[in-house]
Amino acid sequence: MTNKKIPMRRCVGCGEMKEKRNLIRVLKTAENEFILDETGKKNGRGAYLCKSVECLGKARKNKGLERSFKMAVPTEVYENLQKEMEMFETR
Ligand SMILES: [Zn+2]
């Protein structure tokens, strides 16, 4: 048994620490676009969310994404993220 440290990240929705691989990264690109980065390998500023529409809703309410990115997140971004998140959820 190797005692390898599991990377943990905090969900900006529910605020719980979870294994990184169970979370999805919300990424702000250089073009100021917000996308879901499934691989977690793209460059840019990121915040983590559970793969759950519920946590996205919580992040919207508690402004977790705004805090992470230090900027306003437009409504249409949340709507796009929600659509993408629904796809991840049903997969
Ligand atoms: Zn969460």
PDB file of the backbone (N, CA, C, O) and the ligand in Angstrom, with CONECT records:
HET     ZN  A 101       1
ATOM      1  N   MET A   1       0.837  -1.207   0.000  1.00  0.00           N
ATOM      2  CA  MET A   1       0.000   0.000   0.000  1.00  0.00           C
ATOM      3  C   MET A   1       0.875   1.262   0.000  1.00  0.00           C
ATOM      4  O   MET A   1       1.667   1.490   0.914  1.00  0.00           O
ATOM      5  N   THR A   2       0.711   2.051  -1.025  1.00  0.00           N
ATOM      6  CA  THR A   2       1.402   3.336  -1.033  1.00  0.00           C
ATOM      7  C   THR A   2       0.458   4.398  -0.483  1.00  0.00           C
ATOM      8  O   THR A   2      -0.743   4.390  -0.751  1.00  0.00           O
ATOM      9  N   ASN A   3       1.016   5.279   0.265  1.00  0.00           N
ATOM     10  CA  ASN A   3       0.207   6.324   0.887  1.00  0.00           C
ATOM     11  C   ASN A   3       0.230   7.582   0.029  1.00  0.00           C
ATOM     12  O   ASN A   3       0.746   8.623   0.436  1.00  0.00           O
ATOM     13  N   LYS A   4      -0.329   7.464  -1.145  1.00  0.00           N
ATOM     14  CA  LYS A   4      -0.308   8.582  -2.091  1.00  0.00           C
ATOM     15  C   LYS A   4      -1.398   9.582  -1.724  1.00  0.00           C
ATOM     16  O   LYS A   4      -2.539   9.219  -1.439  1.00  0.00           O
ATOM     17  N   LYS A   5      -1.013  10.832  -1.740  1.00  0.00           N
ATOM     18  CA  LYS A   5      -1.963  11.869  -1.362  1.00  0.00           C
ATOM     19  C   LYS A   5      -2.964  12.094  -2.496  1.00  0.00           C
ATOM     20  O   LYS A   5      -2.582  12.261  -3.654  1.00  0.00           O
ATOM     21  N   ILE A   6      -4.227  12.095  -2.148  1.00  0.00           N
ATOM     22  CA  ILE A   6      -5.267  12.334  -3.146  1.00  0.00           C
ATOM     23  C   ILE A   6      -5.506  13.839  -3.259  1.00  0.00           C
ATOM     24  O   ILE A   6      -5.743  14.512  -2.255  1.00  0.00           O
ATOM     25  N   PRO A   7      -5.442  14.366  -4.489  1.00  0.00           N
ATOM     26  CA  PRO A   7      -5.676  15.809  -4.619  1.00  0.00           C
ATOM     27  C   PRO A   7      -7.119  16.176  -4.290  1.00  0.00           C
ATOM     28  O   PRO A   7      -8.061  15.615  -4.850  1.00  0.00           O
ATOM     29  N   MET A   8      -7.271  17.116  -3.382  1.00  0.00           N
ATOM     30  CA  MET A   8      -8.597  17.547  -2.957  1.00  0.00           C
ATOM     31  C   MET A   8      -8.821  19.002  -3.365  1.00  0.00           C
ATOM     32  O   MET A   8      -7.900  19.819  -3.365  1.00  0.00           O
ATOM     33  N   ARG A   9     -10.056  19.292  -3.706  1.00  0.00           N
ATOM     34  CA  ARG A   9     -10.417  20.667  -4.039  1.00  0.00           C
ATOM     35  C   ARG A   9     -11.759  20.988  -3.393  1.00  0.00           C
ATOM     36  O   ARG A   9     -12.564  20.101  -3.108  1.00  0.00           O
ATOM     37  N   ARG A  10     -11.975  22.276  -3.171  1.00  0.00           N
ATOM     38  CA  ARG A  10     -13.220  22.691  -2.558  1.00  0.00           C
ATOM     39  C   ARG A  10     -14.229  23.100  -3.628  1.00  0.00           C
ATOM     40  O   ARG A  10     -13.916  23.884  -4.524  1.00  0.00           O
ATOM     41  N   CYS A  11     -15.435  22.563  -3.523  1.00  0.00           N
ATOM     42  CA  CYS A  11     -16.517  22.935  -4.425  1.00  0.00           C
ATOM     43  C   CYS A  11     -17.000  24.333  -4.051  1.00  0.00           C
ATOM     44  O   CYS A  11     -17.280  24.606  -2.884  1.00  0.00           O
ATOM     45  N   VAL A  12     -17.098  25.219  -5.047  1.00  0.00           N
ATOM     46  CA  VAL A  12     -17.524  26.591  -4.733  1.00  0.00           C
ATOM     47  C   VAL A  12     -19.035  26.664  -4.504  1.00  0.00           C
ATOM     48  O   VAL A  12     -19.561  27.706  -4.113  1.00  0.00           O
ATOM     49  N   GLY A  13     -19.728  25.544  -4.751  1.00  0.00           N
ATOM     50  CA  GLY A  13     -21.168  25.498  -4.506  1.00  0.00           C
ATOM     51  C   GLY A  13     -21.473  25.130  -3.068  1.00  0.00           C
ATOM     52  O   GLY A  13     -21.950  25.959  -2.293  1.00  0.00           O
ATOM     53  N   CYS A  14     -21.194  23.868  -2.711  1.00  0.00           N
ATOM     54  CA  CYS A  14     -21.538  23.383  -1.373  1.00  0.00           C
ATOM     55  C   CYS A  14     -20.421  23.641  -0.367  1.00  0.00           C
ATOM     56  O   CYS A  14     -20.646  23.531   0.839  1.00  0.00           O
ATOM     57  N   GLY A  15     -19.215  23.983  -0.839  1.00  0.00           N
ATOM     58  CA  GLY A  15     -18.111  24.293   0.054  1.00  0.00           C
ATOM     59  C   GLY A  15     -17.427  23.076   0.644  1.00  0.00           C
ATOM     60  O   GLY A  15     -16.599  23.210   1.545  1.00  0.00           O
ATOM     61  N   GLU A  16     -17.761  21.877   0.148  1.00  0.00           N
ATOM     62  CA  GLU A  16     -17.142  20.661   0.675  1.00  0.00           C
ATOM     63  C   GLU A  16     -15.852  20.342  -0.058  1.00  0.00           C
ATOM     64  O   GLU A  16     -15.727  20.584  -1.259  1.00  0.00           O
ATOM     65  N   MET A  17     -14.894  19.795   0.680  1.00  0.00           N
ATOM     66  CA  MET A  17     -13.667  19.312   0.066  1.00  0.00           C
ATOM     67  C   MET A  17     -13.948  17.940  -0.528  1.00  0.00           C
ATOM     68  O   MET A  17     -14.480  17.054   0.142  1.00  0.00           O
ATOM     69  N   LYS A  18     -13.583  17.776  -1.799  1.00  0.00           N
ATOM     70  CA  LYS A  18     -13.810  16.488  -2.448  1.00  0.00           C
ATOM     71  C   LYS A  18     -12.597  16.128  -3.274  1.00  0.00           C
ATOM     72  O   LYS A  18     -11.744  16.967  -3.565  1.00  0.00           O
ATOM     73  N   GLU A  19     -12.537  14.856  -3.645  1.00  0.00           N
ATOM     74  CA  GLU A  19     -11.459  14.442  -4.538  1.00  0.00           C
ATOM     75  C   GLU A  19     -11.604  15.171  -5.858  1.00  0.00           C
ATOM     76  O   GLU A  19     -12.690  15.288  -6.426  1.00  0.00           O
ATOM     77  N   LYS A  20     -10.464  15.654  -6.321  1.00  0.00           N
ATOM     78  CA  LYS A  20     -10.437  16.462  -7.535  1.00  0.00           C
ATOM     79  C   LYS A  20     -11.132  15.758  -8.704  1.00  0.00           C
ATOM     80  O   LYS A  20     -11.816  16.394  -9.505  1.00  0.00           O
ATOM     81  N   ARG A  21     -10.947  14.440  -8.791  1.00  0.00           N
ATOM     82  CA  ARG A  21     -11.509  13.727  -9.950  1.00  0.00           C
ATOM     83  C   ARG A  21     -13.036  13.626  -9.881  1.00  0.00           C
ATOM     84  O   ARG A  21     -13.683  13.307 -10.879  1.00  0.00           O
ATOM     85  N   ASN A  22     -13.602  13.892  -8.723  1.00  0.00           N
ATOM     86  CA  ASN A  22     -15.061  13.876  -8.610  1.00  0.00           C
ATOM     87  C   ASN A  22     -15.675  15.256  -8.834  1.00  0.00           C
ATOM     88  O   ASN A  22     -16.891  15.436  -8.767  1.00  0.00           O
ATOM     89  N   LEU A  23     -14.808  16.214  -9.099  1.00  0.00           N
ATOM     90  CA  LEU A  23     -15.293  17.575  -9.326  1.00  0.00           C
ATOM     91  C   LEU A  23     -15.093  17.942 -10.793  1.00  0.00           C
ATOM     92  O   LEU A  23     -14.377  17.270 -11.535  1.00  0.00           O
ATOM     93  N   ILE A  24     -15.736  19.010 -11.175  1.00  0.00           N
ATOM     94  CA  ILE A  24     -15.508  19.509 -12.530  1.00  0.00           C
ATOM     95  C   ILE A  24     -14.966  20.927 -12.434  1.00  0.00           C
ATOM     96  O   ILE A  24     -15.374  21.710 -11.577  1.00  0.00           O
ATOM     97  N   ARG A  25     -14.053  21.233 -13.319  1.00  0.00           N
ATOM     98  CA  ARG A  25     -13.384  22.524 -13.266  1.00  0.00           C
ATOM     99  C   ARG A  25     -14.119  23.506 -14.157  1.00  0.00           C
ATOM    100  O   ARG A  25     -14.381  23.232 -15.328  1.00  0.00           O
ATOM    101  N   VAL A  26     -14.444  24.647 -13.589  1.00  0.00           N
ATOM    102  CA  VAL A  26     -14.994  25.743 -14.385  1.00  0.00           C
ATOM    103  C   VAL A  26     -13.827  26.645 -14.711  1.00  0.00           C
ATOM    104  O   VAL A  26     -13.102  27.092 -13.822  1.00  0.00           O
ATOM    105  N   LEU A  27     -13.653  26.908 -15.982  1.00  0.00           N
ATOM    106  CA  LEU A  27     -12.461  27.603 -16.423  1.00  0.00           C
ATOM    107  C   LEU A  27     -12.811  28.914 -17.109  1.00  0.00           C
ATOM    108  O   LEU A  27     -13.747  28.989 -17.905  1.00  0.00           O
ATOM    109  N   LYS A  28     -12.046  29.934 -16.786  1.00  0.00           N
ATOM    110  CA  LYS A  28     -12.181  31.189 -17.515  1.00  0.00           C
ATOM    111  C   LYS A  28     -11.013  31.276 -18.489  1.00  0.00           C
ATOM    112  O   LYS A  28      -9.848  31.246 -18.091  1.00  0.00           O
ATOM    113  N   THR A  29     -11.342  31.382 -19.754  1.00  0.00           N
ATOM    114  CA  THR A  29     -10.295  31.416 -20.772  1.00  0.00           C
ATOM    115  C   THR A  29      -9.738  32.834 -20.896  1.00  0.00           C
ATOM    116  O   THR A  29     -10.265  33.775 -20.303  1.00  0.00           O
ATOM    117  N   ALA A  30      -8.674  32.968 -21.670  1.00  0.00           N
ATOM    118  CA  ALA A  30      -8.060  34.274 -21.915  1.00  0.00           C
ATOM    119  C   ALA A  30      -9.042  35.207 -22.615  1.00  0.00           C
ATOM    120  O   ALA A  30      -8.908  36.429 -22.547  1.00  0.00           O
ATOM    121  N   GLU A  31     -10.031  34.619 -23.289  1.00  0.00           N
ATOM    122  CA  GLU A  31     -11.047  35.429 -23.981  1.00  0.00           C
ATOM    123  C   GLU A  31     -12.212  35.775 -23.052  1.00  0.00           C
ATOM    124  O   GLU A  31     -13.249  36.264 -23.501  1.00  0.00           O
ATOM    125  N   ASN A  32     -12.031  35.513 -21.733  1.00  0.00           N
ATOM    126  CA  ASN A  32     -13.074  35.772 -20.747  1.00  0.00           C
ATOM    127  C   ASN A  32     -14.331  34.944 -20.971  1.00  0.00           C
ATOM    128  O   ASN A  32     -15.437  35.377 -20.646  1.00  0.00           O
ATOM    129  N   GLU A  33     -14.151  33.741 -21.533  1.00  0.00           N
ATOM    130  CA  GLU A  33     -15.272  32.820 -21.671  1.00  0.00           C
ATOM    131  C   GLU A  33     -15.214  31.814 -20.528  1.00  0.00           C
ATOM    132  O   GLU A  33     -14.138  31.436 -20.065  1.00  0.00           O
ATOM    133  N   PHE A  34     -16.375  31.397 -20.091  1.00  0.00           N
ATOM    134  CA  PHE A  34     -16.438  30.398 -19.032  1.00  0.00           C
ATOM    135  C   PHE A  34     -16.836  29.060 -19.637  1.00  0.00           C
ATOM    136  O   PHE A  34     -17.851  28.955 -20.326  1.00  0.00           O
ATOM    137  N   ILE A  35     -16.038  28.055 -19.376  1.00  0.00           N
ATOM    138  CA  ILE A  35     -16.341  26.729 -19.911  1.00  0.00           C
ATOM    139  C   ILE A  35     -16.136  25.684 -18.822  1.00  0.00           C
ATOM    140  O   ILE A  35     -15.461  25.928 -17.822  1.00  0.00           O
ATOM    141  N   LEU A  36     -16.735  24.511 -19.037  1.00  0.00           N
ATOM    142  CA  LEU A  36     -16.464  23.387 -18.148  1.00  0.00           C
ATOM    143  C   LEU A  36     -15.289  22.615 -18.735  1.00  0.00           C
ATOM    144  O   LEU A  36     -15.340  22.146 -19.872  1.00  0.00           O
ATOM    145  N   ASP A  37     -14.246  22.494 -17.949  1.00  0.00           N
ATOM    146  CA  ASP A  37     -13.032  21.821 -18.397  1.00  0.00           C
ATOM    147  C   ASP A  37     -13.010  20.415 -17.812  1.00  0.00           C
ATOM    148  O   ASP A  37     -12.597  20.199 -16.673  1.00  0.00           O
ATOM    149  N   GLU A  38     -13.463  19.473 -18.617  1.00  0.00           N
ATOM    150  CA  GLU A  38     -13.601  18.093 -18.144  1.00  0.00           C
ATOM    151  C   GLU A  38     -12.248  17.462 -17.832  1.00  0.00           C
ATOM    152  O   GLU A  38     -12.130  16.657 -16.909  1.00  0.00           O
ATOM    153  N   THR A  39     -11.234  17.831 -18.601  1.00  0.00           N
ATOM    154  CA  THR A  39      -9.924  17.209 -18.427  1.00  0.00           C
ATOM    155  C   THR A  39      -9.140  17.844 -17.288  1.00  0.00           C
ATOM    156  O   THR A  39      -8.240  17.217 -16.729  1.00  0.00           O
ATOM    157  N   GLY A  40      -9.478  19.100 -16.935  1.00  0.00           N
ATOM    158  CA  GLY A  40      -8.752  19.810 -15.885  1.00  0.00           C
ATOM    159  C   GLY A  40      -7.352  20.212 -16.305  1.00  0.00           C
ATOM    160  O   GLY A  40      -6.522  20.555 -15.462  1.00  0.00           O
ATOM    161  N   LYS A  41      -7.086  20.171 -17.592  1.00  0.00           N
ATOM    162  CA  LYS A  41      -5.718  20.410 -18.055  1.00  0.00           C
ATOM    163  C   LYS A  41      -5.571  21.681 -18.877  1.00  0.00           C
ATOM    164  O   LYS A  41      -4.467  22.048 -19.278  1.00  0.00           O
ATOM    165  N   LYS A  42      -6.685  22.345 -19.124  1.00  0.00           N
ATOM    166  CA  LYS A  42      -6.580  23.560 -19.927  1.00  0.00           C
ATOM    167  C   LYS A  42      -6.051  24.704 -19.084  1.00  0.00           C
ATOM    168  O   LYS A  42      -6.209  24.722 -17.864  1.00  0.00           O
ATOM    169  N   ASN A  43      -5.425  25.652 -19.753  1.00  0.00           N
ATOM    170  CA  ASN A  43      -4.851  26.797 -19.051  1.00  0.00           C
ATOM    171  C   ASN A  43      -5.902  27.851 -18.763  1.00  0.00           C
ATOM    172  O   ASN A  43      -6.830  28.067 -19.542  1.00  0.00           O
ATOM    173  N   GLY A  44      -5.735  28.486 -17.646  1.00  0.00           N
ATOM    174  CA  GLY A  44      -6.664  29.549 -17.278  1.00  0.00           C
ATOM    175  C   GLY A  44      -6.987  29.463 -15.813  1.00  0.00           C
ATOM    176  O   GLY A  44      -6.532  28.565 -15.105  1.00  0.00           O
ATOM    177  N   ARG A  45      -7.780  30.412 -15.370  1.00  0.00           N
ATOM    178  CA  ARG A  45      -8.178  30.447 -13.974  1.00  0.00           C
ATOM    179  C   ARG A  45      -9.350  29.498 -13.777  1.00  0.00           C
ATOM    180  O   ARG A  45     -10.300  29.502 -14.560  1.00  0.00           O
ATOM    181  N   GLY A  46      -9.279  28.699 -12.747  1.00  0.00           N
ATOM    182  CA  GLY A  46     -10.320  27.693 -12.563  1.00  0.00           C
ATOM    183  C   GLY A  46     -10.951  27.712 -11.194  1.00  0.00           C
ATOM    184  O   GLY A  46     -10.355  28.158 -10.214  1.00  0.00           O
ATOM    185  N   ALA A  47     -12.185  27.213 -11.150  1.00  0.00           N
ATOM    186  CA  ALA A  47     -12.868  26.976  -9.886  1.00  0.00           C
ATOM    187  C   ALA A  47     -13.483  25.592  -9.989  1.00  0.00           C
ATOM    188  O   ALA A  47     -13.751  25.112 -11.091  1.00  0.00           O
ATOM    189  N   TYR A  48     -13.707  24.954  -8.864  1.00  0.00           N
ATOM    190  CA  TYR A  48     -14.212  23.586  -8.904  1.00  0.00           C
ATOM    191  C   TYR A  48     -15.640  23.495  -8.406  1.00  0.00           C
ATOM    192  O   TYR A  48     -16.048  24.200  -7.484  1.00  0.00           O
ATOM    193  N   LEU A  49     -16.391  22.603  -9.044  1.00  0.00           N
ATOM    194  CA  LEU A  49     -17.775  22.337  -8.674  1.00  0.00           C
ATOM    195  C   LEU A  49     -18.015  20.840  -8.687  1.00  0.00           C
ATOM    196  O   LEU A  49     -17.396  20.119  -9.469  1.00  0.00           O
ATOM    197  N   CYS A  50     -18.913  20.363  -7.826  1.00  0.00           N
ATOM    198  CA  CYS A  50     -19.373  18.987  -7.930  1.00  0.00           C
ATOM    199  C   CYS A  50     -20.063  18.829  -9.282  1.00  0.00           C
ATOM    200  O   CYS A  50     -20.565  19.804  -9.842  1.00  0.00           O
ATOM    201  N   LYS A  51     -20.087  17.622  -9.799  1.00  0.00           N
ATOM    202  CA  LYS A  51     -20.787  17.392 -11.064  1.00  0.00           C
ATOM    203  C   LYS A  51     -22.279  17.350 -10.787  1.00  0.00           C
ATOM    204  O   LYS A  51     -22.919  16.303 -10.878  1.00  0.00           O
ATOM    205  N   SER A  52     -22.810  18.499 -10.451  1.00  0.00           N
ATOM    206  CA  SER A  52     -24.192  18.550 -10.029  1.00  0.00           C
ATOM    207  C   SER A  52     -24.793  19.920 -10.321  1.00  0.00           C
ATOM    208  O   SER A  52     -24.205  20.956 -10.012  1.00  0.00           O
ATOM    209  N   VAL A  53     -25.976  19.899 -10.924  1.00  0.00           N
ATOM    210  CA  VAL A  53     -26.687  21.145 -11.221  1.00  0.00           C
ATOM    211  C   VAL A  53     -27.010  21.861  -9.913  1.00  0.00           C
ATOM    212  O   VAL A  53     -27.041  23.090  -9.848  1.00  0.00           O
ATOM    213  N   GLU A  54     -27.248  21.064  -8.873  1.00  0.00           N
ATOM    214  CA  GLU A  54     -27.559  21.631  -7.567  1.00  0.00           C
ATOM    215  C   GLU A  54     -26.415  22.511  -7.054  1.00  0.00           C
ATOM    216  O   GLU A  54     -26.646  23.617  -6.565  1.00  0.00           O
ATOM    217  N   CYS A  55     -25.190  22.013  -7.170  1.00  0.00           N
ATOM    218  CA  CYS A  55     -24.052  22.794  -6.689  1.00  0.00           C
ATOM    219  C   CYS A  55     -23.823  24.020  -7.553  1.00  0.00           C
ATOM    220  O   CYS A  55     -23.378  25.055  -7.056  1.00  0.00           O
ATOM    221  N   LEU A  56     -24.119  23.916  -8.835  1.00  0.00           N
ATOM    222  CA  LEU A  56     -24.030  25.082  -9.700  1.00  0.00           C
ATOM    223  C   LEU A  56     -25.020  26.142  -9.225  1.00  0.00           C
ATOM    224  O   LEU A  56     -24.707  27.332  -9.195  1.00  0.00           O
ATOM    225  N   GLY A  57     -26.216  25.696  -8.855  1.00  0.00           N
ATOM    226  CA  GLY A  57     -27.227  26.600  -8.333  1.00  0.00           C
ATOM    227  C   GLY A  57     -26.778  27.254  -7.035  1.00  0.00           C
ATOM    228  O   GLY A  57     -27.018  28.440  -6.807  1.00  0.00           O
ATOM    229  N   LYS A  58     -26.120  26.460  -6.181  1.00  0.00           N
ATOM    230  CA  LYS A  58     -25.615  27.008  -4.915  1.00  0.00           C
ATOM    231  C   LYS A  58     -24.531  28.030  -5.181  1.00  0.00           C
ATOM    232  O   LYS A  58     -24.493  29.087  -4.552  1.00  0.00           O
ATOM    233  N   ALA A  59     -23.639  27.708  -6.125  1.00  0.00           N
ATOM    234  CA  ALA A  59     -22.547  28.624  -6.461  1.00  0.00           C
ATOM    235  C   ALA A  59     -23.108  29.935  -6.991  1.00  0.00           C
ATOM    236  O   ALA A  59     -22.553  31.009  -6.758  1.00  0.00           O
ATOM    237  N   ARG A  60     -24.228  29.824  -7.713  1.00  0.00           N
ATOM    238  CA  ARG A  60     -24.871  31.026  -8.247  1.00  0.00           C
ATOM    239  C   ARG A  60     -25.417  31.877  -7.107  1.00  0.00           C
ATOM    240  O   ARG A  60     -25.282  33.100  -7.107  1.00  0.00           O
ATOM    241  N   LYS A  61     -26.033  31.212  -6.140  1.00  0.00           N
ATOM    242  CA  LYS A  61     -26.618  31.910  -5.001  1.00  0.00           C
ATOM    243  C   LYS A  61     -25.565  32.543  -4.106  1.00  0.00           C
ATOM    244  O   LYS A  61     -25.689  33.701  -3.706  1.00  0.00           O
ATOM    245  N   ASN A  62     -24.520  31.769  -3.794  1.00  0.00           N
ATOM    246  CA  ASN A  62     -23.526  32.291  -2.841  1.00  0.00           C
ATOM    247  C   ASN A  62     -22.382  33.030  -3.537  1.00  0.00           C
ATOM    248  O   ASN A  62     -21.407  33.425  -2.898  1.00  0.00           O
ATOM    249  N   LYS A  63     -22.512  33.209  -4.844  1.00  0.00           N
ATOM    250  CA  LYS A  63     -21.530  33.949  -5.646  1.00  0.00           C
ATOM    251  C   LYS A  63     -20.124  33.356  -5.529  1.00  0.00           C
ATOM    252  O   LYS A  63     -19.128  34.079  -5.544  1.00  0.00           O
ATOM    253  N   GLY A  64     -20.066  32.052  -5.415  1.00  0.00           N
ATOM    254  CA  GLY A  64     -18.782  31.356  -5.306  1.00  0.00           C
ATOM    255  C   GLY A  64     -17.913  31.536  -6.533  1.00  0.00           C
ATOM    256  O   GLY A  64     -16.694  31.672  -6.425  1.00  0.00           O
ATOM    257  N   LEU A  65     -18.539  31.538  -7.703  1.00  0.00           N
ATOM    258  CA  LEU A  65     -17.753  31.720  -8.932  1.00  0.00           C
ATOM    259  C   LEU A  65     -17.244  33.155  -9.034  1.00  0.00           C
ATOM    260  O   LEU A  65     -16.104  33.396  -9.431  1.00  0.00           O
ATOM    261  N   GLU A  66     -18.104  34.100  -8.671  1.00  0.00           N
ATOM    262  CA  GLU A  66     -17.688  35.501  -8.691  1.00  0.00           C
ATOM    263  C   GLU A  66     -16.461  35.706  -7.798  1.00  0.00           C
ATOM    264  O   GLU A  66     -15.516  36.409  -8.156  1.00  0.00           O
ATOM    265  N   ARG A  67     -16.510  35.069  -6.627  1.00  0.00           N
ATOM    266  CA  ARG A  67     -15.390  35.206  -5.694  1.00  0.00           C
ATOM    267  C   ARG A  67     -14.124  34.574  -6.274  1.00  0.00           C
ATOM    268  O   ARG A  67     -13.033  35.133  -6.157  1.00  0.00           O
ATOM    269  N   SER A  68     -14.279  33.399  -6.904  1.00  0.00           N
ATOM    270  CA  SER A  68     -13.118  32.703  -7.442  1.00  0.00           C
ATOM    271  C   SER A  68     -12.484  33.474  -8.591  1.00  0.00           C
ATOM    272  O   SER A  68     -11.261  33.555  -8.704  1.00  0.00           O
ATOM    273  N   PHE A  69     -13.333  34.035  -9.436  1.00  0.00           N
ATOM    274  CA  PHE A  69     -12.803  34.700 -10.629  1.00  0.00           C
ATOM    275  C   PHE A  69     -12.638  36.204 -10.424  1.00  0.00           C
ATOM    276  O   PHE A  69     -12.107  36.902 -11.289  1.00  0.00           O
ATOM    277  N   LYS A  70     -13.093  36.692  -9.284  1.00  0.00           N
ATOM    278  CA  LYS A  70     -13.001  38.117  -8.954  1.00  0.00           C
ATOM    279  C   LYS A  70     -13.611  38.990 -10.044  1.00  0.00           C
ATOM    280  O   LYS A  70     -13.069  40.037 -10.396  1.00  0.00           O
ATOM    281  N   MET A  71     -14.736  38.547 -10.565  1.00  0.00           N
ATOM    282  CA  MET A  71     -15.462  39.338 -11.550  1.00  0.00           C
ATOM    283  C   MET A  71     -16.912  38.858 -11.607  1.00  0.00           C
ATOM    284  O   MET A  71     -17.239  37.768 -11.139  1.00  0.00           O
ATOM    285  N   ALA A  72     -17.764  39.683 -12.184  1.00  0.00           N
ATOM    286  CA  ALA A  72     -19.169  39.321 -12.313  1.00  0.00           C
ATOM    287  C   ALA A  72     -19.315  38.189 -13.329  1.00  0.00           C
ATOM    288  O   ALA A  72     -18.635  38.169 -14.356  1.00  0.00           O
ATOM    289  N   VAL A  73     -20.206  37.253 -13.030  1.00  0.00           N
ATOM    290  CA  VAL A  73     -20.475  36.162 -13.959  1.00  0.00           C
ATOM    291  C   VAL A  73     -21.868  36.399 -14.545  1.00  0.00           C
ATOM    292  O   VAL A  73     -22.858  36.356 -13.815  1.00  0.00           O
ATOM    293  N   PRO A  74     -21.954  36.650 -15.861  1.00  0.00           N
ATOM    294  CA  PRO A  74     -23.245  36.979 -16.465  1.00  0.00           C
ATOM    295  C   PRO A  74     -24.231  35.813 -16.406  1.00  0.00           C
ATOM    296  O   PRO A  74     -23.842  34.646 -16.365  1.00  0.00           O
ATOM    297  N   THR A  75     -25.515  36.163 -16.402  1.00  0.00           N
ATOM    298  CA  THR A  75     -26.578  35.155 -16.326  1.00  0.00           C
ATOM    299  C   THR A  75     -26.450  34.096 -17.414  1.00  0.00           C
ATOM    300  O   THR A  75     -26.655  32.909 -17.162  1.00  0.00           O
ATOM    301  N   GLU A  76     -26.109  34.537 -18.632  1.00  0.00           N
ATOM    302  CA  GLU A  76     -26.043  33.565 -19.728  1.00  0.00           C
ATOM    303  C   GLU A  76     -24.926  32.545 -19.507  1.00  0.00           C
ATOM    304  O   GLU A  76     -25.004  31.418 -19.994  1.00  0.00           O
ATOM    305  N   VAL A  77     -23.890  32.944 -18.775  1.00  0.00           N
ATOM    306  CA  VAL A  77     -22.827  31.996 -18.457  1.00  0.00           C
ATOM    307  C   VAL A  77     -23.371  30.885 -17.565  1.00  0.00           C
ATOM    308  O   VAL A  77     -23.102  29.703 -17.781  1.00  0.00           O
ATOM    309  N   TYR A  78     -24.146  31.292 -16.554  1.00  0.00           N
ATOM    310  CA  TYR A  78     -24.752  30.293 -15.675  1.00  0.00           C
ATOM    311  C   TYR A  78     -25.678  29.373 -16.460  1.00  0.00           C
ATOM    312  O   TYR A  78     -25.725  28.168 -16.213  1.00  0.00           O
ATOM    313  N   GLU A  79     -26.414  29.950 -17.406  1.00  0.00           N
ATOM    314  CA  GLU A  79     -27.333  29.137 -18.195  1.00  0.00           C
ATOM    315  C   GLU A  79     -26.579  28.133 -19.060  1.00  0.00           C
ATOM    316  O   GLU A  79     -26.981  26.975 -19.181  1.00  0.00           O
ATOM    317  N   ASN A  80     -25.478  28.592 -19.661  1.00  0.00           N
ATOM    318  CA  ASN A  80     -24.658  27.678 -20.458  1.00  0.00           C
ATOM    319  C   ASN A  80     -24.047  26.585 -19.590  1.00  0.00           C
ATOM    320  O   ASN A  80     -24.050  25.408 -19.952  1.00  0.00           O
ATOM    321  N   LEU A  81     -23.521  26.999 -18.433  1.00  0.00           N
ATOM    322  CA  LEU A  81     -22.899  26.034 -17.538  1.00  0.00           C
ATOM    323  C   LEU A  81     -23.927  25.001 -17.084  1.00  0.00           C
ATOM    324  O   LEU A  81     -23.624  23.815 -16.955  1.00  0.00           O
ATOM    325  N   GLN A  82     -25.141  25.475 -16.848  1.00  0.00           N
ATOM    326  CA  GLN A  82     -26.179  24.550 -16.395  1.00  0.00           C
ATOM    327  C   GLN A  82     -26.495  23.509 -17.472  1.00  0.00           C
ATOM    328  O   GLN A  82     -26.660  22.325 -17.180  1.00  0.00           O
ATOM    329  N   LYS A  83     -26.575  23.974 -18.719  1.00  0.00           N
ATOM    330  CA  LYS A  83     -26.830  23.035 -19.828  1.00  0.00           C
ATOM    331  C   LYS A  83     -25.726  22.002 -19.925  1.00  0.00           C
ATOM    332  O   LYS A  83     -25.981  20.811 -20.100  1.00  0.00           O
ATOM    333  N   GLU A  84     -24.483  22.480 -19.806  1.00  0.00           N
ATOM    334  CA  GLU A  84     -23.353  21.560 -19.890  1.00  0.00           C
ATOM    335  C   GLU A  84     -23.360  20.590 -18.712  1.00  0.00           C
ATOM    336  O   GLU A  84     -23.096  19.397 -18.859  1.00  0.00           O
ATOM    337  N   MET A  85     -23.670  21.142 -17.537  1.00  0.00           N
ATOM    338  CA  MET A  85     -23.681  20.323 -16.338  1.00  0.00           C
ATOM    339  C   MET A  85     -24.741  19.219 -16.434  1.00  0.00           C
ATOM    340  O   MET A  85     -24.518  18.092 -15.991  1.00  0.00           O
ATOM    341  N   GLU A  86     -25.879  19.554 -17.010  1.00  0.00           N
ATOM    342  CA  GLU A  86     -26.938  18.552 -17.177  1.00  0.00           C
ATOM    343  C   GLU A  86     -26.444  17.403 -18.048  1.00  0.00           C
ATOM    344  O   GLU A  86     -26.806  16.246 -17.832  1.00  0.00           O
ATOM    345  N   MET A  87     -25.609  17.735 -19.037  1.00  0.00           N
ATOM    346  CA  MET A  87     -25.056  16.688 -19.888  1.00  0.00           C
ATOM    347  C   MET A  87     -24.113  15.785 -19.094  1.00  0.00           C
ATOM    348  O   MET A  87     -24.120  14.566 -19.265  1.00  0.00           O
ATOM    349  N   PHE A  88     -23.307  16.386 -18.230  1.00  0.00           N
ATOM    350  CA  PHE A  88     -22.388  15.592 -17.421  1.00  0.00           C
ATOM    351  C   PHE A  88     -23.162  14.708 -16.447  1.00  0.00           C
ATOM    352  O   PHE A  88     -22.789  13.564 -16.187  1.00  0.00           O
ATOM    353  N   GLU A  89     -24.239  15.263 -15.921  1.00  0.00           N
ATOM    354  CA  GLU A  89     -25.021  14.525 -14.929  1.00  0.00           C
ATOM    355  C   GLU A  89     -25.678  13.290 -15.514  1.00  0.00           C
ATOM    356  O   GLU A  89     -25.728  12.234 -14.884  1.00  0.00           O
ATOM    357  N   THR A  90     -26.184  13.441 -16.736  1.00  0.00           N
ATOM    358  CA  THR A  90     -26.948  12.328 -17.318  1.00  0.00           C
ATOM    359  C   THR A  90     -26.038  11.313 -18.005  1.00  0.00           C
ATOM    360  O   THR A  90     -26.489  10.242 -18.409  1.00  0.00           O
ATOM    361  N   ARG A  91     -24.763  11.652 -18.135  1.00  0.00           N
ATOM    362  CA  ARG A  91     -23.860  10.756 -18.844  1.00  0.00           C
ATOM    363  C   ARG A  91     -23.641   9.448 -18.091  1.00  0.00           C
ATOM    364  O   ARG A  91     -22.901   8.583 -18.560  1.00  0.00           O
TER     365      ARG A  91
HETATM  366 ZN    ZN A 101     -20.644  20.760  -4.336  1.00  0.00          ZN2+
END
